[in-house]
């Protein structure tokens, strides 16, 4: 309904698990990297858990898109299967049997052992090809105990040197106590890596909203007021699915009012229509979680002898992030208020990435620039601003990402930006061109309003 009004190519806050909309928050990026690492190392069992709506299924689909061609994959979204049906679904996804064969009932009388033998033969056939196989089971907390036991048996398919089948169980938080029950002790001991997805903090919520608006192609036509984003965070507790619900209704309210700026009142009205109550989540819960993550993950991984390689990898990564977080906190305390941050390109920069341009004649939109800035910074980029005079084509306000002396590094990051958000311009330009004639030393949020555009 509101898509045409705001210029979206599709709904930006759909509840479908579209992998192109995956926002790689710190937690989601860690989970993604860890899963890729586990697949490369053939770590056996991996368990990823998270609260309802934290993006587990979207993460799975994004992972499948990134897996190389030498890895066969099977994704089970329906956990309410019998042992035989699970095996048939796995064989179908691996291409051992076809959907037509299953529909025709030709395999109705085949035994469970024959299905396992067919799977084992297929996996052995991958060894000469230097290929692998991955089984991902979503909503694994709903798996019946006999099916979980069948999955444990599948993990025994191995050679003297390595596992033949990588199994990833994805589920809600109650999957962990289920695996630790006495009945599942044998399976639980085979889990080499565990990870828990966390909700988004306030800064990540703003970047998440900007990311989805940009992917849908309408970020130039609609903005969320900072206080509206504060309210979205409080009402959703940082759960992506709830953020999508609230923002979708808020955009509908904005469309009804013919407004291009979502206000706290619109967000509040959206939450009321969804019957959401305000969260009482502690304001500084994210910081406490980071500290517990470093300790908890290290203990959980080191407790498993088969996860030594993963533990070393993660320990190094998390130790580096802890130092970075401490340094960032000290740096942030020393910075001036946001409106007076020095956003000039460094003098020694040869190249930068042009991300967005806004005609100064119509004013640059405060919320849009702030959202783009937060999204870029959350993605690890240093953000700069510049105003250029293009003569008869007018003055343009530019948002720039990164300062480079190496052209290959600049091009790599530009492609990474375009891949993450196809609606972003992201082109490498010379630093001297980026700041031609006039360069702004600071961005004063209260002095800019208007819309974005593309430089002629």
N, C-alpha and C positions, 0 to 999 in steps of 0.2 A: 504493500500500500504506500509506504513512504519511500520506497527505493527510487522511483523516478524523480520525486521531489528533491531528494538529496543527491541524485546522480550516482547511486550505487549500481553496480552491475549485478549484485545479488545481496541477500540479507547478510549484513556483517556479523550478526549475533545469533546465527542459526545454532540449534542444539545438535546438529549432525556432526560426527567426528571427522571433519574434513582436515586432512593432514597439512594442507597449505596454510591453515589458520593456526597451527601450533605455535604458541608463543614460548620461546625458550627462556623461561625464568631461570634463576640459578638452580632451583630444585629440578625443574624439567630438563635443563641442559645436562646436569649431573647424571640424571637417570638415563638420558639418551646416550651419553658417552659411555656410561657403565655397561649398558646393554650391548652396544657395539663392541666394547672390549670383551665382554663375556662370549659373544658369538665368535670373535676372532680367536680367542683362546680356548674355545670349546669347554667352558667351565662346568657343563652338566646342568644342574638345576639352578635357576635364578628366580627369586620371588620379588615382585614389585607390588607394593600396597599403597593405598591412598584413600582418603575419605571420598564419599559419594560426590561426583562432579568435579574432581580435581584434574581430569583430563587424561585418565589412564588409557582409554580406548583410542583417543586421538594420538597419544604417544605411540601406541602399538602400530597404528596405520602409518605414521610418519617413519617409524623404524623400518617397516616393510618396504617403503619407497626407497630407502637408502641402502638396503642390502644388495650386495653385488650379485651378478648373474650366476656365479658358481655356487650360490647357496639356495637350496630349495626351501620353501616356507609353507607352513600350514597354520592357518588362523582359525581357532575355534571360538566363536562368539556365544554359542548356546551350550552352557554347561550341563543342561538337563538331558543327557544322553546316556544310553546304556553303554556297557563296555564295548560291545560289538559295533554299535553305531559310531562310537568315538573312533575306533580303529578304521572303519570304513571312511569316515570323514577325513582322517589324516591321509589315508591312501589316495582318496580322491584329490585332495589339495596337492599332493606330491605328483599327481598324474599317473599313478599306478593303475587306477581304475577310473572309469568315466562316470559322469552323472547319469548318462543314458543306461549304463549297466545297472546302476543302483535303482533307478526308477523302474526298470523292466523286471526287477526282482530276480535277476540271474544269479545274484550272490546270496540269495536268501538262506540257502542251506549250508553255506560255507561256515566252518567252525572258527571259534576265536583263535585257536592255535594256528590255523591255516592263515588267518589274517596277520597274525604276528610274524609268521614265517615269511609271508609276502613282503611285509615291511622290512624285515631283517635282510632279505635278499636285495631289496632296493637300496638300502643303506650301504651294504657291502659293495654294491655296484658303483657307488659314488667315489670309493677310495681311489681307483685308477684314474678317475677324472680330477682328482684333487678338489672335490666338491664336498659340501656339507649340507646338513638339513637342520631346520629350526622349527620347533612346534611352540606356538604361542596360544595359551588358553586364557581368555578373558573371563571375568566374573568367576574366578576359580573358587571363591568362597562358597559357591553353590554346588560344587561338585560332590556327588554322593561318595561316601567312603569307599565302596567297591571300585568306583572309577578312579579315585585317587590312588588306590592300591595298584590298579592296572597301569596308571601312569608311572608309578614307581618301578614296576616291572619293565616298562619300556626304557627306563633309564639304564637298565642292565645291558641293553644292546650296545656292545662295545667290542673293541679289539684289545690286544695286549697293550696298545700304546695310547688309545684315546677313545672318548665317547663317540658313538656314531650319531646320536641324536641330542641336540641342545634343546632343553625344555625350559620355557619361561612361563611362570604362573603369575597372572596379574589379577588382583582382586582388592576388595575392600579391606578395611583394617582388621576385621574379624578373621581374615585368612590366617594371620600369624598364630593366634591362639588355637585355631583348628589344626594347623600343622604341628603344634607343640603338644597336642593331646596324646595320651599313651598309645592310641591306636595308630597314630601317624609317626611314631618315633623313628622308624626306619627311613621314611621319606624325608623327614625333617633333617636327619643327619646327612643327607645327600645334598642339601641346599648349600651352595658355596658362596652365594652373594644374595644379600637382602637389601632392599632400598624402599624408603617410604617417601612418597610425594607429599609436598607441603603446600598449603595455600599461599596465595600471593600477598606480599606486603603492600603498603599504600603506594610506594613508588612503582612497583611492578604492576599494580592495577591500572595506573595511568598509562604505563607503557603498553599494557595488554590491550586496553581500549583503543589507543592510537594505532596499534599494530593491526587490529581487525578492521578498523575504519579504512586504513590505508590499503589493505588487501582487497577490500570490497570496492575500492575506487572512489570513495566519496569523502575522503578526509578533508578536502579543501572546502566543502560546502557545509560542514557541521562541526561544531566543537562542544566539548563538555567544560563547563566552568570548573575551576579547581575545587570549589566547595562541593560541587555536584559529584566529583570524583571521590572526594573524602567520604561523602555519604554512600556512594556505591561500595566503597571498601568496607565501611562499617556494617552496612546491611547484608553484604554477601559474605563477610568474614574471609574474603579473598578466594572464595570457591569459584572457579571459572564458569561453571554451569549457571550458578546464581547470578554472576556478573552478566552473562548473556541474557538471562531472563529480564533482569532489571533494565539493562541498556536497551533491549529491544522495545520494551514498553515505554521507556523514556523517549526514544526516538519517535514512537507513535504519538506520544503527547506533544513533542516538538512539532511534528507534522500537523497535528490538529490545530496548534496555535500559530502555524506558519512561522516558526522560529528557527533560526540557524544556530542557536546556542542553547544547550541543554542546561537548565538551572537546577538547583537543589530541590525546588518545589516540584519540578517534573519528575525527578528521581523519587522523591517521597511519595508522590501520587502513584508512580509505577509500582513501588514496593507495596503500597496499600492494596492495589488491585491484585497483587500476587499473594497478599496476606503474609508478608514477611515481617518479622519483628526485628528491631534494632539489636545488633550484636553487642555483647558486653565483653568482647575479646580484649585483653589487656593491650594497651597501646604499644608496649615494648616487647610483646611476645616474640616477634621475629628475631630479635637479638638473642634472646634466651635460647630460641630453637637452634640458631647457628652454633652456639657453644655446645649444646647437647648433641647436635649432629656430628660434630667432629669427634667427640668422645664415643658416642654410641655406635657410629659406623665403624670406627677403628676396632672397638671391642668385639662387635658382631662378626666382622670379617676375620680378625685374628683368631677368633675362637674356632674357626674351621681350618683344618690343616690343608684342605684342598684349595683354599682361597688365598694362599700365600702371595701368588702373583698379583691378584686383584687387590689385596690389602696393601702391598707395596705401592701399587699405582695410585690407589685412592689416598693413602697416607700422604704421599708426596703432594698430590693435588690439593687435598684439604688443608694441609699445613701451609701451602702457598696461599690459599684463599684466606686462611685465618690471619696471616701476616698482612695480606692485602686489605682485609677488612679493618684491621687495627690501624694500618697506615691511612686508609681512606677516612676513617672516623676522625683521626687527628687532623688530616688535611681539611676535611669539611668544617671542623671547628675553627680553623684558621682562615677560611674563606670569607669574603665580604658577603652581604646579603645578595640573593639571586639577581636582583635588578642591577647590581653593580659589578658582576663578575666580568673580568677582562676576557672578551671573546675574540680578540684579534689573533690572526694567524701568526705563529712564531716567525721571526725574521729569517731563520735558516730553512724554512719550509720551501721546497721546490714545487710540490704538487699537493692537491687536496681533492676531495670528492664533493661535487656540487649535488646537494640532495633536494633542495627546494628553492624556489624563487618567488617573490611576491612584489607586485607593482607598488611602488611607494605612493603613487598618486591616489590609490584607493586604500592605502594603509595596510600594514601586515597584521594578520589576526593573532592576537596575544595567545589565546588558548591553543591554536594550531601549532604555533612555533614552540610553545612550551611542551605540547604533547610529542611533537617530533623530536625535540631535544631530549626529553626523558626517555623516549624509546631508543634513540641512538646511544645515549649514555648507558642505558640498561644493557645494550648490545655490545658495550665495551669501546665505544668511539668517543673521542674528545670532540666537542662541538664548538664551532666558531661561527660568527656572524660577520657579514660584510655588506656594505651598500655600494653599488656600482652605478655609474652614470653612463648610459648607452646612447647619449646624444638625443636624436630625434625619437628614439624608442623609449626614452624616459629613464627614470631611476628605478633600480630593483634592489630589494632586500634579499640577501642570499643566506641560506643555512648550509654550512659546510661541515663535513665530517673528516677528521683526521688531518695530520700534517705529515707529508712523506718526502723522502729524498730518493726513494727507490720506486721506479715506475711499475715494476712487476708486483710489488707489495700493494701499491695503490690500486692497480687493476684487479688484483685478487679480492681486496676488500670491497671494491665497487660491485663486483659480480656477486659477492656474498650478500650485499645489501639488496641487490635486485632479485636475488633468489629468495630472500626472506620476505620481501615486500615488492611484488612486481609493479605496483603503482608508483614506486619511488623512482625519481629520475636517475640518480646515482651515476654520474659520469665524471671521469678524471679530468681535471683542468689544471693549468699552471697556476701556482700561487700568485704570481704577478697579475694574471688575468682575473683571478678570483677577487682581488682587492683593488682593481683598477680605479684610479681617480679618487674614490672616497672609501675609507674603511672605518667601520664603527668600532669604537673601543668598548662599548657595552650595549646591552639590550635592555631598554627600560620598559618593562611590561605595561605600565600604565599609559604609555604614549602611543600604542599601536592598536589599531582596529581595522578590520577589512577582510579581504579574501586573498587567496593564493592564485598563482597562475604559472605560465611557462614563458620564459624569456623568448622574445622573438628572435 
